[in-house]
């Protein structure tokens, strides 16, 4: 399952997968040519929503976006 964000004119996907009893979310930047680049942000939580939110917070902190 993936969620798309647009921040600072760039597109990102937060991709979530089950990880045992928890969920793991990874952030990938979607490039203009259609390719994607994993940027190294990961987060884990008990629910998919919580993992996605944690990954988004890390991305926003990295980019300096509130």
Order of alpha helices (4+ residues) and beta strands (2+ residues): beta-beta-beta-beta-alpha
